[in-house]
């Protein structure tokens, strides 16, 4: 979720803003003095509200505008801070406090280059050691964020183990009634079609990179290879997957546009059971340094080599929002719509429309540990009457994922988590419940 900009802003901004007993405060205006006291008492929103009531009258007074900019920054209204501080710098271009606050505001809205320029100017003007240390920390943050615009690559290797109560995502019933066969005895299911649980081990490796053509255009790609191996009777569901995603990106101001192609091959044992190829497009809008919107679309083909009658064309569009609060809490939410259009017109009951929502949050509980909760819900309505069960199929699926992330040492991450899945359907054979506990260790390079 949040990118480096989010993390560095909330780590360094409070330090950067201690910046600066560099100027005295105006003593003549009682309202300015009252607002100053409010800021000192931690009531920045009240100070901002007090000052904005007189903006039409007092705009252009550098003492008033400077305090308005500080209050707006403290209250999180960085766009208003920029307007007020521009007025200060128009009449006092060397005002170090105004430059520092403007650097803070520009950093918050994502203009890292301009923020860095102003902070370097403040540093060159000279400042007390404590102030200089804070400026240096914020400059380090801008340097790390600017590194996102440089060519880079990295990856991870992750090993895990756990227990899956339903490795084949199957019903718990051993026999069911099939309406197409009439009111006869129930049909007994094959053992492989009934819920089977088992312990498993997993391994996943991922490598990704970005090559910057110029400050706006880039090429990127990610390769993932992984799999799971079960014990006991569940070992018939050993699976693996290899996926490649590659494309081109374009950045301008707060916007980033990504266009990519993808190819994924899923295997059961050593046989390919599903192949997905397609195209995707995404627009990311970073509203400020701690929130972003995403809009995406994907068109792909799902092919089933062992059952080609199931082949479909899949289309999905969606949106997402992510934000990080000053407390460190990160949260996100999203929604999407889509369709799987059957390629064989004789089996309309295999295609469906889908709609879903997702939400989650991550909360740091210490310097090295965070807890997370993720939830998702999807509804699927199929396109034709099922010839065996004589109804139009509808499914409702919910997922809940709980866990924590622990960073014991640099480059290592340990994640215990618990995943609950429940699928309800008006066709009983498609109903199932699944609980997966896993413990993974990841090394990042």
N, C-alpha and C positions, 0 to 999 in steps of 0.2 A: 503494500500500500504505500504509505507515504514515501517519497523519494528522499535522497540525501538532503535536499533543501529543507524539508520539513524537520528532519532530525536535528540538523545543525542550527536552524533558527531557534528551536526551543531549548537547545542546550546552551547556546552562546548569547542569544539576544538579551536575556536578563542581565548578563554580565556587561554587554556592550552598552547597556543603557544606564549603568551606574556611571558611565562616562561622564563625568564632566561637571565638576565644579569648575568649569573653564570660564564662566562668566558670572558676574553678579546678577541679581534679580532687581527688577524695577521696584522702587519703594513707593511710588506716588499713587498708584492705582489700587484702591482697596479691593476691587473685584479680582485683579490679577494676584494680589497677595492672598486672598481667600482661596483662589484656585490652586495656588502654589501649596498652601497648607493641606488642601484636600489630596493633592498628589503625594505629598510626603506621608500622609496618613493611609495611603493605599486606596483612596477613593477617586481613582482616575476617571471613571465614567461620570461621576457627579461633577468633577472639574470640567470635563469636556462639555457636559450639558449646560453648565453655568456659562462657559465662555462662548459657546455657539449662539446663545441668545443675543449676543451683542456683536456678532461678526460683521453684519452690514455696517454698523456704526464704527467699529474699531479696526476693521481690516486695513492693513497698511502701517499700523503701529508695530514696530518690530518686537517690542517687549510682549505685547499681547499675542502677536502671531507666533512667536517662539513658544510661549506657554501653551497656546492652542495646539501647536504641532506636537509638543511633548505629551499633552493630555490625550490627543488622538492616538498617538503611538501606543501609550500605555493602555488605552481602552481597546486597542486592536483595530482602530479605524485608520488604516495606513494610507488610504487614498486621500482622506481629508487632511492627514498630516502633511502629505506631499504638497498640497495646494497652499497650506498655511506657511510651510517652510520655504517654498519658492518665493513668497512675498518677503520673507526675512532676507533671504540671500540676494534678492534684487536690490536691496538698499544697503545690506551689510555682507558683501560677497566673501569676506574672510572670517565671518562669525564661526568659531570652531564648534560651538554647541549646536548651532543650526545645521552645520555640515554633518556632524555626527548623527544627529537625529534624522536628517535626510537620508544618510547612508543606511540607517536602520530601516526606515520606511521603504526605501527602494529594495533593500534585501528582502523585506517581507513580501513585496508584490512580485518578486522574481527577477528584478533588473539587477543581476549580480555584477555585471561589468560596471555600471554607473555607481553602484554602492561601493565597490572596491576602490574606484577612483577617488571618491570623496573621503573615504577612510584613510587612504594613503596621504591625501592632502592634510587632513587633521594631524596625522602622525608626523608629517614633515614640519608642521607649524610648532611642534613641541607640546608636551603634555606631562603631567606628573607621572611617576613610575606606575602607580596603581592604574591610572587611566590608560597608560601606554600598554600595559599588560592585557587589558580588556580589548583594546583596539587590535592588538596582535592576534588574540584568540578569534575575533570575528573575521579578521583578514585570512586566518588559516581556514576558517569555515568557507569563505568565498572561494579560496583556492581549491578546496576539495570539491565544491559544487561545480566550479568551472571544469574540473577534470572530467565531468560527465560529457563534455563536448569534445573530449579527446578520444582517439582510438584506444580501445582496451579489450581485454578478454579475461575470462575467468570461468570457474565452474565449481563443482562439488562432487564428492563421492559419499553416498549414504548407505549404511547397512542397518537392518532392523530385524526385529522378531516380534511375534505376537500371537494372538488367537482370534480366529474368525468363526463366529457361530453359524455362518451360512455362506460357505465359500462359493457356492453356485447360484446364490440369489434365487433360491427356489422355494416353493410352497412347503409348508410343514405337513400337508395332508398326503397320505399314502394312496388315497383313492378319491375320485371325484365323479359327480354325475355330469354327463355330456348330453345336453338337450337334443342334439341332432340324432342321438341313438334311441331316443324315446325313454319312457319311464322304466328302463331296465336296471339291472344291477350296476353299481358304480364301476367305473373303469379304474383298474389298478395301474398306478404310474410306475415307470421304470425307476430303479433305485437312484440313477443319476439325475432324475427329475425331482427328487425329494431333498429337502434341506440336509446338507452335510456340513459339519463343522470340523475344524482342525487347526492345529498350530502351524505357523508358517515362518519362513525366513524370507527377507526381501533384500534386494540390492538395486541401487539406482545410481547412475552416473549422468552428469550433465555438463556440457561445455557450451558457452555462449560468447559472442564477441560483437563488437561494433567497430567499423572502420569509418572514420570521418573523412569524407571527400573534401568538404569545406565546412565552415561553422554552421551551415544549415543542412546540408545533405549528408546522409550517411547510409552505409550498408550494414545490415545486422543479420545474425543467425543464431539458432540454438539447436543443439543435437541432444536428445535424451535417449538413454538405453536403460531398461530396467526389467525386473521380473519378480515373481513370487513362487516359492516352492512350498507345498503343504506336506504334512505327514499323514500317515494312515490312509484311510479310504478317500480322503480329500485330495490325495496327490494326483488324481486324474484331472484336477483343475489347475495344475501348475501352469502359469502363464507368463508371458513376456511381451514387451512392447518396445518398438523403436520409432522415434518421431523426429522429424526435421521441420523447422520453421525458418524461413529466410526471406528477407525483403529489403525495402528501402524506406528511409525515414526522412522527413523534412521538418525543420524547426523554424518558427518565426515568432518572436516575442513570447507570449505565454502559450502558444499553440504548438503542438507536435502532431504530425500526420504520419501514420505508419501503414504501409501496404506490403503484404506478405503472401507467400505461398506456403502450404503445409502438406506434409505427407506422413501418415501414421500407419504402421502395420502392427496389428495385434495378433498374438499367437497363443494357441492352447497346445501345451506340449510343444511339438515342433511344427505344427500345422497352422498356417495362416487362417484365421477365422473372420477377420474384418480388416478392410483396407480403406483408409480415408485420404482423399486428396482434395484440395480446394484452395480458395483465395480468401483473404481477410483484409479488412480496412478498419483503421481505428483513428479517432481524433481525440487527443487529450488536451484539455484546457486547464491550465494551472491558474486558478483564480487569484491565488496569493501563495505565500511560502508554505502554507500549511493546509491547503485544500485543493482538490482537483476534481474535475468532471471527466468522464470518459464516455464516448459513444462509439459503437462498433457494429460491424456487419460481417457475416461470413456466409459463403456459399461453397458447399463441398459435396462430394459424392461418396456414399458409403457402399462399399462392395463386400459381399460375403462369398468368398471363393467356393465354399462347400455348399452354399444354398443361394445361388444367384437370384432366385425368385424374390429374395428379401431385399435386393438392391434398391436404394432410395437416393434421391437428391435432397440434401438438407440445407435449409436457409434459416439463419438466426440474425436478429438485430437486437441491440440492447443498450443500456446506459448504466453507468455506475458513478458513485460519488464517494470520495474518501477524504477524511479530515483528521488532523492531529491537534489535540488541545494542549494548552500549556502544562497541564498536569502530566503529560506523556501518554494519555489515553488516545489510542487510534481507533477510529471506527469507519465502517464502510457499509454501503448498501447499493443494491442494484436490482434491475428488472429486465426481463427479456421476453421476446416473442419469437416463435419460429414454426417451421413446418418441415416434415419429412414426407416428400412426395414420391410414392411408389413408382418405379420405372416400368413395372409390368402392370398394364391396365386390368388384368384379370384378377388382381389381388388387392382391391382398394382398401381392404381391412388391415393391410400392413402399413399403410401410411397414416400419419396423424399430425394434428396441430398441437403446439405446446406453448405454455406460458409459465414463467417462473419468477421468483424473487429470491434474493440472497441478502444477508446482513451478517455483520460480525464486528467484534471489537478485540483489541489487544491492550492489556493494562500492565505496565511495568510494576513489579512489586519490590524489586531491588535493582541494584546496578547491573546484575547479571541474569535476572530472571523476569519473565513476563508470563502472564496467563492469557489464554484466548478462548473465545467462544464464537462459533460460526454456525449459522442456521440457513437452511434453504428449503424451498417448497416449489414443486412443479406439478402442473396439471397437464394431462395428455388426453386428447379426444381423438379417436381413430376415425377413419374416413368411410368405413363401410361395415356392414353387418358381418360378424364372424360366422363362417359357415358351420362351425362345430357347436358354438354356444348360442347362436341365433340372436345376439344382441350387438349393438355397436359398443365396442370396448371403450371404457374410460378408466384412467389410472390417476391416483393422487399419491405423490411421493414426498416424504419429508425427511430431512437429514439434520442431525445435530452433532457437532464436533466440539469436544472439550479437551483442553490440554494446557501444557505449559512449555515454554522454551527456556532452556538454561544454557548459558555460555560459560562453561567452566574455565576455559582458557581461550586465547585468541585463536580464531579459525575453526574452533570446534563448537558444535551445538548439539545438545541432547533434548529430545522431544518425546515425552510420554503423552499419549492422547487416546481418547475414547470416542468412537464414531457409532452413532445410532442411525439406522435407516429403517423406515417403515413405508411400505407401498400397499395401498388399498386399491381395489379394483372391483368392477361389477362382474368380472370373470374370475372365479375363485383361483384358478391355476396361476394367475398373475399376482396374487397377494403373497407378500412375504415380509419377514422382519429379519434384521441383521444387526449384530453388534460386533465391532472389531476393536480390540485393544492392541496397541502397538507401542514399541519403544525403539526409537531410531537414534543413531549417532551420525552426524554429518561433519565431514571435513571440507572446508571451503578453501579454494586456492585461486 
